[in-house]
Amino acid sequence: MSAPILELDDVGKSYGNVHALRGCSLRVRQGEVTCVLGDNGAGKSTLIKIISGLHDHSEGVMKVDGEATRFGSPREAQTGGIATVYQDLALAPLMSVWRNFFLGNEIRTGLLRVLDIERMKQICHDELAKMGVVIPDLDRPVGGLSGGQRQCIAIARAIYFGARVIILDEPTAALGVKQSGVVLKYIVKARDAGLGVIFITHNPHHAYLVGNHFVILKLGRVVLDAHRDELTLQQLTAEMAGGQELEELSHELRGAEPGKVAAPAAVPHGQVQAPELGPGDRATDPEGR
Protein backbone atom coordinates (compact mmCIF):
# COMPACT_ATOMS: atom_id res chain seq x y z
CA MET A 1 0.00 0.00 0.00
CA SER A 2 1.41 3.39 -1.02
CA ALA A 3 2.09 6.20 1.45
CA PRO A 4 -0.78 8.68 1.83
CA ILE A 5 -0.63 11.90 -0.15
CA LEU A 6 -2.95 13.58 2.34
CA GLU A 7 -3.40 12.73 6.02
CA LEU A 8 -5.72 14.14 8.66
CA ASP A 9 -5.08 13.17 12.28
CA ASP A 10 -7.81 14.08 14.80
CA VAL A 11 -8.60 17.26 12.87
CA GLY A 12 -11.36 19.47 14.23
CA LYS A 13 -12.94 22.86 13.69
CA SER A 14 -14.86 24.93 16.23
CA TYR A 15 -16.88 28.08 15.77
CA GLY A 16 -17.07 29.45 19.29
CA ASN A 17 -18.82 26.78 21.34
CA VAL A 18 -20.03 24.93 18.26
CA HIS A 19 -17.89 21.95 17.19
CA ALA A 20 -18.48 21.52 13.46
CA LEU A 21 -15.85 18.78 13.20
CA ARG A 22 -14.12 16.76 15.92
CA GLY A 23 -11.44 14.07 15.86
CA CYS A 24 -11.59 13.44 12.11
CA SER A 25 -8.84 11.18 10.76
CA LEU A 26 -8.50 10.46 7.05
CA ARG A 27 -5.96 8.95 4.64
CA VAL A 28 -5.99 9.69 0.91
CA ARG A 29 -3.70 7.62 -1.29
CA GLN A 30 -2.68 7.78 -4.91
CA GLY A 31 -4.99 5.83 -7.20
CA GLU A 32 -7.77 5.46 -4.61
CA VAL A 33 -11.24 6.92 -4.22
CA THR A 34 -12.06 7.88 -0.64
CA CYS A 35 -15.82 8.35 -0.24
CA VAL A 36 -17.01 10.67 2.52
CA LEU A 37 -20.71 10.24 3.27
CA GLY A 38 -23.07 11.96 5.67
CA ASP A 39 -26.33 13.84 5.98
CA ASN A 40 -26.66 17.61 5.96
CA GLY A 41 -24.87 19.04 8.98
CA ALA A 42 -22.61 16.00 9.34
CA GLY A 43 -19.44 18.05 8.81
CA LYS A 44 -18.68 17.31 5.15
CA SER A 45 -18.57 20.96 4.09
CA THR A 46 -16.31 21.86 7.00
CA LEU A 47 -13.96 19.02 6.06
CA ILE A 48 -13.82 20.23 2.44
CA LYS A 49 -13.08 23.80 3.51
CA ILE A 50 -10.21 22.71 5.77
CA ILE A 51 -8.55 20.55 3.12
CA SER A 52 -9.06 23.13 0.35
CA GLY A 53 -7.56 25.98 2.40
CA LEU A 54 -10.75 27.98 2.81
CA HIS A 55 -10.78 27.50 6.60
CA ASP A 56 -8.03 26.70 9.08
CA HIS A 57 -8.45 23.74 11.43
CA SER A 58 -8.45 24.43 15.16
CA GLU A 59 -7.51 20.92 16.29
CA GLY A 60 -5.30 18.10 15.06
CA VAL A 61 -2.75 17.89 12.25
CA MET A 62 -3.07 17.87 8.47
CA LYS A 63 -0.15 16.46 6.48
CA VAL A 64 0.72 16.53 2.80
CA ASP A 65 3.43 14.06 1.78
CA GLY A 66 4.12 13.44 5.45
CA GLU A 67 4.72 17.10 6.38
CA ALA A 68 2.39 19.08 8.65
CA THR A 69 0.59 21.68 6.56
CA ARG A 70 -1.81 24.58 7.00
CA PHE A 71 -3.16 26.12 3.82
CA GLY A 72 -3.87 29.82 4.09
CA SER A 73 -6.01 29.97 0.96
CA PRO A 74 -7.41 27.82 -1.84
CA ARG A 75 -4.56 29.06 -4.05
CA GLU A 76 -2.04 27.60 -1.59
CA ALA A 77 -3.94 24.31 -1.60
CA GLN A 78 -3.85 24.23 -5.41
CA THR A 79 -0.11 24.91 -5.34
CA GLY A 80 0.19 21.98 -2.93
CA GLY A 81 -1.61 19.73 -5.44
CA ILE A 82 -5.12 19.77 -3.93
CA ALA A 83 -8.01 20.92 -6.13
CA THR A 84 -11.69 21.16 -5.27
CA VAL A 85 -14.60 20.83 -7.69
CA TYR A 86 -17.63 22.25 -5.90
CA GLN A 87 -21.21 21.20 -6.46
CA ASP A 88 -22.15 24.49 -8.14
CA LEU A 89 -18.99 24.38 -10.34
CA ALA A 90 -16.73 27.37 -10.93
CA LEU A 91 -17.71 27.64 -14.58
CA ALA A 92 -19.05 30.63 -16.50
CA PRO A 93 -22.08 29.33 -18.45
CA LEU A 94 -21.90 31.98 -21.20
CA MET A 95 -18.20 31.45 -21.89
CA SER A 96 -16.81 28.84 -24.26
CA VAL A 97 -15.43 25.46 -23.25
CA TRP A 98 -11.79 26.39 -23.80
CA ARG A 99 -12.15 29.76 -22.03
CA ASN A 100 -13.60 28.00 -18.99
CA PHE A 101 -10.81 25.42 -19.05
CA PHE A 102 -8.13 28.13 -18.81
CA LEU A 103 -10.14 30.67 -16.80
CA GLY A 104 -7.62 32.57 -14.66
CA ASN A 105 -4.69 30.65 -16.18
CA GLU A 106 -4.72 31.83 -19.78
CA ILE A 107 -1.73 31.10 -22.02
CA ARG A 108 -0.29 34.22 -23.64
CA THR A 109 2.32 34.70 -26.31
CA GLY A 110 4.41 37.40 -28.01
CA LEU A 111 5.56 40.79 -26.83
CA LEU A 112 1.99 42.01 -26.51
CA ARG A 113 1.05 38.95 -24.45
CA VAL A 114 -1.99 38.13 -26.57
CA LEU A 115 -4.01 35.00 -25.91
CA ASP A 116 -2.67 31.88 -27.61
CA ILE A 117 -6.13 30.64 -28.54
CA GLU A 118 -5.12 27.78 -30.83
CA ARG A 119 -2.78 26.29 -28.24
CA MET A 120 -5.39 26.54 -25.50
CA LYS A 121 -7.99 24.87 -27.72
CA GLN A 122 -5.61 22.02 -28.55
CA ILE A 123 -4.71 21.43 -24.90
CA CYS A 124 -8.38 21.56 -23.89
CA HIS A 125 -9.28 19.04 -26.60
CA ASP A 126 -6.46 16.67 -25.62
CA GLU A 127 -7.19 16.79 -21.88
CA LEU A 128 -10.91 16.18 -22.37
CA ALA A 129 -10.10 13.29 -24.71
CA LYS A 130 -8.06 11.69 -21.93
CA MET A 131 -11.26 11.65 -19.86
CA GLY A 132 -13.17 10.08 -22.74
CA VAL A 133 -15.07 13.23 -23.72
CA VAL A 134 -15.13 14.67 -27.22
CA ILE A 135 -16.73 18.10 -27.66
CA PRO A 136 -16.53 18.97 -31.39
CA ASP A 137 -17.09 22.70 -30.92
CA LEU A 138 -14.88 24.09 -28.14
CA ASP A 139 -16.33 27.57 -28.81
CA ARG A 140 -19.70 26.34 -27.58
CA PRO A 141 -20.91 27.98 -24.35
CA VAL A 142 -20.57 25.70 -21.34
CA GLY A 143 -24.17 26.42 -20.35
CA GLY A 144 -25.36 24.36 -23.32
CA LEU A 145 -23.56 21.20 -22.19
CA SER A 146 -24.94 18.42 -20.03
CA GLY A 147 -24.26 18.31 -16.31
CA GLY A 148 -21.92 15.37 -16.76
CA GLN A 149 -19.89 17.18 -19.43
CA ARG A 150 -19.55 20.27 -17.23
CA GLN A 151 -18.31 18.10 -14.37
CA CYS A 152 -15.78 16.54 -16.72
CA ILE A 153 -14.43 19.94 -17.77
CA ALA A 154 -13.91 20.89 -14.13
CA ILE A 155 -12.20 17.57 -13.33
CA ALA A 156 -9.96 17.64 -16.43
CA ARG A 157 -8.98 21.24 -15.67
CA ALA A 158 -7.97 20.33 -12.12
CA ILE A 159 -5.86 17.42 -13.37
CA TYR A 160 -4.14 19.51 -16.05
CA PHE A 161 -3.13 22.21 -13.58
CA GLY A 162 -1.30 19.75 -11.35
CA ALA A 163 -3.81 18.32 -8.90
CA ARG A 164 -2.72 15.15 -7.11
CA VAL A 165 -5.75 15.09 -4.83
CA ILE A 166 -9.12 16.15 -6.20
CA ILE A 167 -12.14 16.79 -3.96
CA LEU A 168 -15.51 16.31 -5.63
CA ASP A 169 -18.33 17.96 -3.70
CA GLU A 170 -21.60 16.12 -4.41
CA PRO A 171 -20.94 15.89 -8.18
CA THR A 172 -23.99 13.68 -8.83
CA ALA A 173 -26.46 15.43 -6.51
CA ALA A 174 -28.36 17.35 -9.21
CA LEU A 175 -27.98 14.77 -11.98
CA GLY A 176 -30.21 12.00 -13.27
CA VAL A 177 -29.22 8.36 -13.42
CA LYS A 178 -27.60 8.52 -16.88
CA GLN A 179 -25.57 11.67 -16.21
CA SER A 180 -24.58 10.38 -12.77
CA GLY A 181 -23.19 7.30 -14.49
CA VAL A 182 -21.13 9.54 -16.78
CA VAL A 183 -19.62 11.39 -13.82
CA LEU A 184 -18.85 8.12 -12.01
CA LYS A 185 -16.92 6.97 -15.09
CA TYR A 186 -14.87 10.18 -14.94
CA ILE A 187 -14.12 9.53 -11.28
CA VAL A 188 -12.79 6.08 -12.19
CA LYS A 189 -10.65 7.62 -14.95
CA ALA A 190 -9.21 10.14 -12.49
CA ARG A 191 -8.44 7.31 -10.06
CA ASP A 192 -6.82 5.24 -12.79
CA ALA A 193 -4.72 8.26 -13.78
CA GLY A 194 -3.11 8.07 -10.33
CA LEU A 195 -5.00 10.79 -8.50
CA GLY A 196 -6.25 10.55 -4.97
CA VAL A 197 -9.99 11.29 -5.15
CA ILE A 198 -12.19 12.45 -2.27
CA PHE A 199 -15.79 11.82 -3.33
CA ILE A 200 -18.31 13.66 -1.14
CA THR A 201 -21.81 12.22 -1.51
CA HIS A 202 -25.12 11.38 0.13
CA ASN A 203 -25.59 8.33 -2.08
CA PRO A 204 -24.10 5.05 -0.79
CA HIS A 205 -24.91 3.29 -4.07
CA HIS A 206 -22.82 5.76 -6.07
CA ALA A 207 -20.05 5.59 -3.47
CA TYR A 208 -19.88 1.80 -3.49
CA LEU A 209 -19.64 1.68 -7.29
CA VAL A 210 -16.32 3.58 -7.36
CA GLY A 211 -14.98 3.72 -3.81
CA ASN A 212 -11.97 2.01 -2.28
CA HIS A 213 -12.34 3.51 1.19
CA PHE A 214 -15.45 4.76 3.00
CA VAL A 215 -15.86 7.30 5.79
CA ILE A 216 -19.23 8.27 7.28
CA LEU A 217 -19.56 11.49 9.26
CA LYS A 218 -22.31 12.17 11.75
CA LEU A 219 -22.63 15.34 13.80
CA GLY A 220 -19.02 16.22 13.08
CA ARG A 221 -17.55 12.85 14.05
CA VAL A 222 -16.37 9.81 12.12
CA VAL A 223 -18.75 6.90 12.83
CA LEU A 224 -17.45 4.54 10.14
CA ASP A 225 -14.00 4.13 8.58
CA ALA A 226 -13.68 1.01 6.43
CA HIS A 227 -12.19 -0.31 3.21
CA ARG A 228 -14.25 -1.90 0.48
CA ASP A 229 -13.37 -5.47 1.47
CA GLU A 230 -14.58 -4.83 5.02
CA LEU A 231 -18.24 -4.10 4.30
CA THR A 232 -21.04 -4.71 1.82
CA LEU A 233 -23.28 -2.20 0.10
CA GLN A 234 -26.11 -3.22 2.44
CA GLN A 235 -23.95 -2.52 5.49
CA LEU A 236 -22.83 0.82 4.09
CA THR A 237 -26.43 1.78 3.33
CA ALA A 238 -27.58 0.73 6.80
CA GLU A 239 -24.83 2.77 8.47
CA MET A 240 -25.65 5.76 6.31
CA ALA A 241 -29.33 5.45 7.22
CA GLY A 242 -28.60 5.45 10.95
CA GLY A 243 -27.23 2.02 11.83
CA GLN A 244 -27.98 0.83 15.36
CA GLU A 245 -29.87 4.03 16.21
CA LEU A 246 -32.30 3.41 13.35
CA GLU A 247 -32.86 -0.18 14.48
CA GLU A 248 -33.55 0.93 18.05
CA LEU A 249 -35.95 3.61 16.80
CA SER A 250 -37.74 1.06 14.63
CA HIS A 251 -38.31 -1.25 17.59
CA GLU A 252 -39.38 1.68 19.76
CA LEU A 253 -41.96 2.80 17.22
CA ARG A 254 -43.32 -0.75 17.04
CA GLY A 255 -43.57 -0.73 20.81
CA ALA A 256 -41.38 -3.77 21.30
CA GLU A 257 -37.90 -4.72 22.32
CA PRO A 258 -35.66 -6.35 19.69
CA GLY A 259 -36.82 -9.91 18.98
CA LYS A 260 -40.20 -9.52 20.67
CA VAL A 261 -43.68 -9.01 19.26
CA ALA A 262 -45.52 -5.94 20.46
CA ALA A 263 -48.47 -6.70 22.77
CA PRO A 264 -51.93 -5.69 21.48
CA ALA A 265 -53.24 -2.38 22.73
CA ALA A 266 -55.54 -2.54 25.78
CA VAL A 267 -59.29 -2.22 25.09
CA PRO A 268 -61.20 0.26 27.34
CA HIS A 269 -63.74 -1.29 29.76
CA GLY A 270 -67.19 -1.73 28.23
CA GLN A 271 -65.98 -1.80 24.64
CA VAL A 272 -65.67 -4.85 22.42
CA GLN A 273 -62.62 -5.27 20.25
CA ALA A 274 -63.49 -6.01 16.62
CA PRO A 275 -62.13 -9.31 15.34
CA GLU A 276 -59.44 -9.24 12.68
CA LEU A 277 -60.74 -10.08 9.21
CA GLY A 278 -59.14 -12.86 7.23
CA PRO A 279 -58.46 -12.76 3.48
CA GLY A 280 -61.89 -14.25 2.66
CA ASP A 281 -63.87 -12.21 5.18
CA ARG A 282 -65.77 -9.01 4.58
CA ALA A 283 -67.27 -6.48 6.90
CA THR A 284 -71.09 -6.27 7.22
CA ASP A 285 -73.45 -3.80 8.79
CA PRO A 286 -75.94 -4.88 11.58
CA GLU A 287 -78.48 -6.00 8.93
CA GLY A 288 -76.00 -8.35 7.28
CA ARG A 289 -75.30 -6.24 4.18
C-alpha positions in Angstrom: 0.0 0.0 0.0 1.4 3.4 -1.0 2.1 6.2 1.4 -0.8 8.7 1.8 -0.6 11.9 -0.1 -3.0 13.6 2.3 -3.4 12.7 6.0 -5.7 14.1 8.7 -5.1 13.2 12.3 -7.8 14.1 14.8 -8.6 17.3 12.9 -11.4 19.5 14.2 -12.9 22.9 13.7 -14.9 24.9 16.2 -16.9 28.1 15.8 -17.1 29.4 19.3 -18.8 26.8 21.3 -20.0 24.9 18.3 -17.9 21.9 17.2 -18.5 21.5 13.5 -15.8 18.8 13.2 -14.1 16.8 15.9 -11.4 14.1 15.9 -11.6 13.4 12.1 -8.8 11.2 10.8 -8.5 10.5 7.0 -6.0 9.0 4.6 -6.0 9.7 0.9 -3.7 7.6 -1.3 -2.7 7.8 -4.9 -5.0 5.8 -7.2 -7.8 5.5 -4.6 -11.2 6.9 -4.2 -12.1 7.9 -0.6 -15.8 8.3 -0.2 -17.0 10.7 2.5 -20.7 10.2 3.3 -23.1 12.0 5.7 -26.3 13.8 6.0 -26.7 17.6 6.0 -24.9 19.0 9.0 -22.6 16.0 9.3 -19.4 18.0 8.8 -18.7 17.3 5.2 -18.6 21.0 4.1 -16.3 21.9 7.0 -14.0 19.0 6.1 -13.8 20.2 2.4 -13.1 23.8 3.5 -10.2 22.7 5.8 -8.6 20.6 3.1 -9.1 23.1 0.4 -7.6 26.0 2.4 -10.8 28.0 2.8 -10.8 27.5 6.6 -8.0 26.7 9.1 -8.5 23.7 11.4 -8.5 24.4 15.2 -7.5 20.9 16.3 -5.3 18.1 15.1 -2.7 17.9 12.3 -3.1 17.9 8.5 -0.1 16.5 6.5 0.7 16.5 2.8 3.4 14.1 1.8 4.1 13.4 5.5 4.7 17.1 6.4 2.4 19.1 8.6 0.6 21.7 6.6 -1.8 24.6 7.0 -3.2 26.1 3.8 -3.9 29.8 4.1 -6.0 30.0 1.0 -7.4 27.8 -1.8 -4.6 29.1 -4.0 -2.0 27.6 -1.6 -3.9 24.3 -1.6 -3.8 24.2 -5.4 -0.1 24.9 -5.3 0.2 22.0 -2.9 -1.6 19.7 -5.4 -5.1 19.8 -3.9 -8.0 20.9 -6.1 -11.7 21.2 -5.3 -14.6 20.8 -7.7 -17.6 22.3 -5.9 -21.2 21.2 -6.5 -22.2 24.5 -8.1 -19.0 24.4 -10.3 -16.7 27.4 -10.9 -17.7 27.6 -14.6 -19.1 30.6 -16.5 -22.1 29.3 -18.5 -21.9 32.0 -21.2 -18.2 31.5 -21.9 -16.8 28.8 -24.3 -15.4 25.5 -23.2 -11.8 26.4 -23.8 -12.1 29.8 -22.0 -13.6 28.0 -19.0 -10.8 25.4 -19.1 -8.1 28.1 -18.8 -10.1 30.7 -16.8 -7.6 32.6 -14.7 -4.7 30.7 -16.2 -4.7 31.8 -19.8 -1.7 31.1 -22.0 -0.3 34.2 -23.6 2.3 34.7 -26.3 4.4 37.4 -28.0 5.6 40.8 -26.8 2.0 42.0 -26.5 1.0 39.0 -24.4 -2.0 38.1 -26.6 -4.0 35.0 -25.9 -2.7 31.9 -27.6 -6.1 30.6 -28.5 -5.1 27.8 -30.8 -2.8 26.3 -28.2 -5.4 26.5 -25.5 -8.0 24.9 -27.7 -5.6 22.0 -28.6 -4.7 21.4 -24.9 -8.4 21.6 -23.9 -9.3 19.0 -26.6 -6.5 16.7 -25.6 -7.2 16.8 -21.9 -10.9 16.2 -22.4 -10.1 13.3 -24.7 -8.1 11.7 -21.9 -11.3 11.7 -19.9 -13.2 10.1 -22.7 -15.1 13.2 -23.7 -15.1 14.7 -27.2 -16.7 18.1 -27.7 -16.5 19.0 -31.4 -17.1 22.7 -30.9 -14.9 24.1 -28.1 -16.3 27.6 -28.8 -19.7 26.3 -27.6 -20.9 28.0 -24.3 -20.6 25.7 -21.3 -24.2 26.4 -20.3 -25.4 24.4 -23.3 -23.6 21.2 -22.2 -24.9 18.4 -20.0 -24.3 18.3 -16.3 -21.9 15.4 -16.8 -19.9 17.2 -19.4 -19.5 20.3 -17.2 -18.3 18.1 -14.4 -15.8 16.5 -16.7 -14.4 19.9 -17.8 -13.9 20.9 -14.1 -12.2 17.6 -13.3 -10.0 17.6 -16.4 -9.0 21.2 -15.7 -8.0 20.3 -12.1 -5.9 17.4 -13.4 -4.1 19.5 -16.1 -3.1 22.2 -13.6 -1.3 19.8 -11.4 -3.8 18.3 -8.9 -2.7 15.1 -7.1 -5.7 15.1 -4.8 -9.1 16.1 -6.2 -12.1 16.8 -4.0 -15.5 16.3 -5.6 -18.3 18.0 -3.7 -21.6 16.1 -4.4 -20.9 15.9 -8.2 -24.0 13.7 -8.8 -26.5 15.4 -6.5 -28.4 17.4 -9.2 -28.0 14.8 -12.0 -30.2 12.0 -13.3 -29.2 8.4 -13.4 -27.6 8.5 -16.9 -25.6 11.7 -16.2 -24.6 10.4 -12.8 -23.2 7.3 -14.5 -21.1 9.5 -16.8 -19.6 11.4 -13.8 -18.8 8.1 -12.0 -16.9 7.0 -15.1 -14.9 10.2 -14.9 -14.1 9.5 -11.3 -12.8 6.1 -12.2 -10.6 7.6 -14.9 -9.2 10.1 -12.5 -8.4 7.3 -10.1 -6.8 5.2 -12.8 -4.7 8.3 -13.8 -3.1 8.1 -10.3 -5.0 10.8 -8.5 -6.2 10.6 -5.0 -10.0 11.3 -5.2 -12.2 12.4 -2.3 -15.8 11.8 -3.3 -18.3 13.7 -1.1 -21.8 12.2 -1.5 -25.1 11.4 0.1 -25.6 8.3 -2.1 -24.1 5.1 -0.8 -24.9 3.3 -4.1 -22.8 5.8 -6.1 -20.1 5.6 -3.5 -19.9 1.8 -3.5 -19.6 1.7 -7.3 -16.3 3.6 -7.4 -15.0 3.7 -3.8 -12.0 2.0 -2.3 -12.3 3.5 1.2 -15.5 4.8 3.0 -15.9 7.3 5.8 -19.2 8.3 7.3 -19.6 11.5 9.3 -22.3 12.2 11.7 -22.6 15.3 13.8 -19.0 16.2 13.1 -17.5 12.9 14.1 -16.4 9.8 12.1 -18.8 6.9 12.8 -17.4 4.5 10.1 -14.0 4.1 8.6 -13.7 1.0 6.4 -12.2 -0.3 3.2 -14.2 -1.9 0.5 -13.4 -5.5 1.5 -14.6 -4.8 5.0 -18.2 -4.1 4.3 -21.0 -4.7 1.8 -23.3 -2.2 0.1 -26.1 -3.2 2.4 -23.9 -2.5 5.5 -22.8 0.8 4.1 -26.4 1.8 3.3 -27.6 0.7 6.8 -24.8 2.8 8.5 -25.6 5.8 6.3 -29.3 5.4 7.2 -28.6 5.4 10.9 -27.2 2.0 11.8 -28.0 0.8 15.4 -29.9 4.0 16.2 -32.3 3.4 13.4 -32.9 -0.2 14.5 -33.6 0.9 18.0 -36.0 3.6 16.8 -37.7 1.1 14.6 -38.3 -1.2 17.6 -39.4 1.7 19.8 -42.0 2.8 17.2 -43.3 -0.7 17.0 -43.6 -0.7 20.8 -41.4 -3.8 21.3 -37.9 -4.7 22.3 -35.7 -6.4 19.7 -36.8 -9.9 19.0 -40.2 -9.5 20.7 -43.7 -9.0 19.3 -45.5 -5.9 20.5 -48.5 -6.7 22.8 -51.9 -5.7 21.5 -53.2 -2.4 22.7 -55.5 -2.5 25.8 -59.3 -2.2 25.1 -61.2 0.3 27.3 -63.7 -1.3 29.8 -67.2 -1.7 28.2 -66.0 -1.8 24.6 -65.7 -4.8 22.4 -62.6 -5.3 20.2 -63.5 -6.0 16.6 -62.1 -9.3 15.3 -59.4 -9.2 12.7 -60.7 -10.1 9.2 -59.1 -12.9 7.2 -58.5 -12.8 3.5 -61.9 -14.2 2.7 -63.9 -12.2 5.2 -65.8 -9.0 4.6 -67.3 -6.5 6.9 -71.1 -6.3 7.2 -73.4 -3.8 8.8 -75.9 -4.9 11.6 -78.5 -6.0 8.9 -76.0 -8.4 7.3 -75.3 -6.2 4.2 
